[in-house]
Amino acid sequence: MIEVRRGAIDREQAKNLVEPYDGSYPEEFIDMYLDYYKISKNEFDGIIDKWANKEILIKKMDIGNLILR
């Protein structure tokens, strides 16, 4: 997080900001992300899948989401 690197907030504050959203899909903001990055939903999902930790997550094909093993 850039704010931590530049000293605006400490690591604990950053962690508290991230935790509520960690592991959740950005349903509410997906259209904004796709427009900003000029990519399709399939491209976005592919990027998420590529960087997901496969040791703790598995893709549920029936719903298309990553879930904890």
N, C-alpha and C positions, 0 to 999 in steps of 0.2 A: 504494500500500500504506500503510495507516494507520500501521504501525510506523515507516516511514521519515519520514512527516510529523511524528510526535511525537518523533523522534530516538532511538527504541529500537534501531534498526539503521540502517546506512548503505545507500546505493544498491547498492553491490557485493554486500553480504550479501543484500539483497532479490533481486537479479538471480540469485544462486546458488540461492536457494530456489525461484524461479519456473522457471528454465530446464528442469529435468527434466520438468515438466508442461506446458510451453508447447507448444501445438499438438496435444495429445492429448485425446481425448474421455474424459470421466470415467466410463467403464463401471463401475468398481468402486464409485463413489459416487452413481450416477445416481438410484437410488431414494431415497436420503437427500435429495438436492437437490430432487427433485420433491415429496417430502413437505413439506420445509421451506418451499418457495416456493408450495406448493399449486397446481401447474400440471401439465399432462400432458407426456408425452415429446415430442409433436408441438409443443406450445407452446415448450418448452425448445429444441428443435432450430430452430424458427423464429427465436427470439431469437439463437441462435448464428449462424445463417445471415445474419440482418439485419446484424449487426455485424462479420462476417468481412470481411477485406480482399480484395475481389474482384480486385484487381490481381495478387495472388500466389496466390490460392486458387481452385479450381474444384470444383463439387459433382459427384461421381461418382454418377449416378442409380442405377446398378446396385447400389451398396453404401450410398448415402445419406450418405457422409462427404465432408468437405471435404479436398482434397489439394492439395499444391503444384503449380502449373502446370509 
